[in-house]
Amino acid sequence: MKLPLKWIAVLLTMFTCAGIASAADEDVKAATDAAQQWLALVDAGKYAESWDQASSSFKEHVTKDQWQQALNNVRDPLGKVESRQFKAAEFKTELPKAGPGKYVVIQYGTKFANGGPTLETITLILDKDGMWRAVGYLIKPETD
């Protein structure tokens, strides 16, 4: 039985989209694993090491001293992480104020010892070396 041309086009579209979704899913998984490792450094107060493990574009915009000072001012007062719940992860190929690339934006609902619920957002980029690395980190009070 020969398939009509329009059905072949539909099937090709389905298989192509499935392949793209699968690749994006793999990227999200790899980026999420990298985010957890990077956050473990930040949680342990290893701010210099977290800068060392950040993306090349992050390091071009923020010096190691600036990063350590920022986390000393923002993260230290929050205290230890009591809980961190994964909320969402989204694969993107563009971000505002950033060039094209492969990005994954991950959000966690986090409770710190010295504060109410917060929303942590970590953005990773597939860096020049082929590794997923942090390019952005934001903590803000969570609102419903």
VEXKE-787682 format. One record per residue (C-alpha): residue number from 1; residue in one letter; x, y, z. Coordinates in Angstrom, 2 decimals, decimal comma. Example, Ala and Ser with C-alpha at 12.3 -4.5 7.8 and 13.67 -1.06 7.14 Angstrom:
% VEXKE-787682
+-----+----+---------+---------+---------+
:   i : aa :       u :       v :       w :
+-----+----+---------+---------+---------+
:   1 :  A :   12,30 :   -4,50 :    7,80 :
:   2 :  S :   13,67 :   -1,06 :    7,14 :
+-----+----+---------+---------+---------+
% end
This chain:
% VEXKE-787682
+-----+----+---------+---------+---------+
:   i : aa :       u :       v :       w :
+-----+----+---------+---------+---------+
:   1 :  M :    0,00 :    0,00 :    0,00 :
:   2 :  K :    1,38 :    3,36 :   -1,00 :
:   3 :  L :    0,84 :    6,30 :    1,38 :
:   4 :  P :   -0,48 :    9,57 :   -0,03 :
:   5 :  L :    2,11 :   12,35 :   -0,17 :
:   6 :  K :    0,34 :   14,44 :    2,48 :
:   7 :  W :    0,56 :   11,53 :    4,97 :
:   8 :  I :    4,26 :   11,14 :    4,32 :
:   9 :  A :    4,73 :   14,85 :    5,04 :
:  10 :  V :    2,73 :   14,51 :    8,29 :
:  11 :  L :    4,77 :   11,48 :    9,38 :
:  12 :  L :    8,06 :   13,23 :    8,58 :
:  13 :  T :    6,95 :   16,25 :   10,59 :
:  14 :  M :    5,99 :   14,04 :   13,53 :
:  15 :  F :    9,31 :   12,19 :   13,51 :
:  16 :  T :   11,29 :   15,43 :   13,14 :
:  17 :  C :    9,42 :   17,08 :   16,03 :
:  18 :  A :    9,87 :   13,96 :   18,16 :
:  19 :  G :   13,61 :   14,07 :   17,47 :
:  20 :  I :   13,80 :   17,74 :   18,45 :
:  21 :  A :   11,78 :   17,14 :   21,62 :
:  22 :  S :   14,01 :   14,21 :   22,54 :
:  23 :  A :   17,18 :   16,27 :   22,04 :
:  24 :  A :   15,73 :   19,14 :   24,10 :
:  25 :  D :   14,71 :   16,67 :   26,82 :
:  26 :  E :   18,26 :   15,31 :   26,92 :
:  27 :  D :   19,62 :   18,85 :   27,14 :
:  28 :  V :   17,23 :   19,70 :   30,00 :
:  29 :  K :   18,30 :   16,55 :   31,89 :
:  30 :  A :   22,01 :   17,29 :   31,41 :
:  31 :  A :   21,56 :   20,95 :   32,36 :
:  32 :  T :   19,52 :   20,04 :   35,45 :
:  33 :  D :   22,27 :   17,67 :   36,59 :
:  34 :  A :   24,87 :   20,42 :   36,06 :
:  35 :  A :   22,69 :   22,92 :   37,95 :
:  36 :  Q :   22,45 :   20,63 :   40,96 :
:  37 :  Q :   26,24 :   20,22 :   41,06 :
:  38 :  W :   26,75 :   23,96 :   40,72 :
:  39 :  L :   24,16 :   24,76 :   43,40 :
:  40 :  A :   25,91 :   22,30 :   45,74 :
:  41 :  L :   29,03 :   24,49 :   45,50 :
:  42 :  V :   27,01 :   27,62 :   46,26 :
:  43 :  D :   25,17 :   25,87 :   49,12 :
:  44 :  A :   28,53 :   24,87 :   50,63 :
:  45 :  G :   29,75 :   28,48 :   50,49 :
:  46 :  K :   32,31 :   27,60 :   47,82 :
:  47 :  Y :   31,62 :   30,78 :   45,90 :
:  48 :  A :   35,02 :   30,98 :   44,22 :
:  49 :  E :   34,63 :   27,41 :   42,96 :
:  50 :  S :   31,12 :   28,17 :   41,69 :
:  51 :  W :   32,62 :   31,05 :   39,66 :
:  52 :  D :   35,33 :   28,70 :   38,36 :
:  53 :  Q :   32,59 :   26,31 :   37,17 :
:  54 :  A :   30,42 :   29,05 :   35,59 :
:  55 :  S :   30,22 :   29,69 :   31,86 :
:  56 :  S :   32,81 :   31,64 :   29,94 :
:  57 :  S :   30,28 :   34,41 :   29,21 :
:  58 :  F :   29,45 :   34,68 :   32,92 :
:  59 :  K :   33,15 :   35,12 :   33,72 :
:  60 :  E :   33,44 :   37,82 :   31,03 :
:  61 :  H :   30,80 :   39,91 :   32,81 :
:  62 :  V :   31,45 :   39,21 :   36,50 :
:  63 :  T :   34,84 :   38,97 :   38,19 :
:  64 :  K :   35,48 :   36,32 :   40,79 :
:  65 :  D :   35,70 :   39,01 :   43,51 :
:  66 :  Q :   32,40 :   40,57 :   42,39 :
:  67 :  W :   30,72 :   37,16 :   42,46 :
:  68 :  Q :   32,02 :   36,29 :   45,90 :
:  69 :  Q :   30,97 :   39,69 :   47,26 :
:  70 :  A :   27,49 :   39,40 :   45,73 :
:  71 :  L :   26,92 :   35,97 :   47,26 :
:  72 :  N :   28,35 :   37,08 :   50,61 :
:  73 :  N :   25,80 :   39,89 :   50,60 :
:  74 :  V :   22,81 :   37,95 :   49,27 :
:  75 :  R :   23,23 :   34,25 :   50,00 :
:  76 :  D :   25,00 :   34,26 :   53,37 :
:  77 :  P :   22,21 :   36,13 :   55,22 :
:  78 :  L :   19,66 :   33,55 :   54,01 :
:  79 :  G :   21,42 :   30,75 :   55,88 :
:  80 :  K :   21,46 :   27,09 :   54,97 :
:  81 :  V :   19,05 :   25,55 :   52,46 :
:  82 :  E :   16,32 :   23,70 :   54,33 :
:  83 :  S :   14,56 :   22,44 :   51,22 :
:  84 :  R :   14,69 :   22,84 :   47,46 :
:  85 :  Q :   11,88 :   21,65 :   45,21 :
:  86 :  F :   12,23 :   21,48 :   41,45 :
:  87 :  K :    9,51 :   23,58 :   39,81 :
:  88 :  A :   10,27 :   23,83 :   36,10 :
:  89 :  A :   12,92 :   23,66 :   33,41 :
:  90 :  E :   12,64 :   25,14 :   29,96 :
:  91 :  F :   14,92 :   24,74 :   26,96 :
:  92 :  K :   15,46 :   27,95 :   24,96 :
:  93 :  T :   17,57 :   28,99 :   22,00 :
:  94 :  E :   17,38 :   32,72 :   22,77 :
:  95 :  L :   17,15 :   34,84 :   25,89 :
:  96 :  P :   16,63 :   38,58 :   26,29 :
:  97 :  K :   19,97 :   40,42 :   26,34 :
:  98 :  A :   21,82 :   37,25 :   25,33 :
:  99 :  G :   22,97 :   35,90 :   22,01 :
: 100 :  P :   21,63 :   32,79 :   20,37 :
: 101 :  G :   22,64 :   29,51 :   21,96 :
: 102 :  K :   21,32 :   26,54 :   23,87 :
: 103 :  Y :   19,94 :   27,57 :   27,25 :
: 104 :  V :   18,01 :   25,84 :   29,99 :
: 105 :  V :   16,21 :   27,97 :   32,58 :
: 106 :  I :   15,52 :   26,04 :   35,78 :
: 107 :  Q :   13,41 :   27,15 :   38,72 :
: 108 :  Y :   13,35 :   25,80 :   42,26 :
: 109 :  G :   11,15 :   26,65 :   45,20 :
: 110 :  T :   13,68 :   26,97 :   47,99 :
: 111 :  K :   13,35 :   27,46 :   51,74 :
: 112 :  F :   16,34 :   28,95 :   53,52 :
: 113 :  A :   16,87 :   28,87 :   57,30 :
: 114 :  N :   16,60 :   32,67 :   57,61 :
: 115 :  G :   13,77 :   33,53 :   55,30 :
: 116 :  G :   10,47 :   32,71 :   53,75 :
: 117 :  P :    9,93 :   30,78 :   50,55 :
: 118 :  T :   12,06 :   31,90 :   47,62 :
: 119 :  L :   12,22 :   31,22 :   43,92 :
: 120 :  E :   15,69 :   30,35 :   42,71 :
: 121 :  T :   16,26 :   30,64 :   38,98 :
: 122 :  I :   19,44 :   29,28 :   37,46 :
: 123 :  T :   20,12 :   29,66 :   33,77 :
: 124 :  L :   22,63 :   27,38 :   32,09 :
: 125 :  I :   24,21 :   27,59 :   28,68 :
: 126 :  L :   25,84 :   24,90 :   26,61 :
: 127 :  D :   29,30 :   26,46 :   26,80 :
: 128 :  K :   32,11 :   26,46 :   24,25 :
: 129 :  D :   33,58 :   23,32 :   25,83 :
: 130 :  G :   30,34 :   21,37 :   25,35 :
: 131 :  M :   29,48 :   21,45 :   29,06 :
: 132 :  W :   26,34 :   22,91 :   30,62 :
: 133 :  R :   27,44 :   25,82 :   32,80 :
: 134 :  A :   25,72 :   28,50 :   34,86 :
: 135 :  V :   25,27 :   31,83 :   33,11 :
: 136 :  G :   22,73 :   33,37 :   35,50 :
: 137 :  Y :   21,47 :   33,00 :   39,05 :
: 138 :  L :   18,61 :   34,84 :   40,72 :
: 139 :  I :   16,98 :   34,53 :   44,15 :
: 140 :  K :   13,75 :   36,35 :   44,89 :
: 141 :  P :   10,89 :   35,99 :   47,35 :
: 142 :  E :    8,29 :   33,57 :   46,04 :
: 143 :  T :    4,84 :   34,94 :   45,48 :
: 144 :  D :    1,81 :   32,86 :   44,64 :
+-----+----+---------+---------+---------+
% end
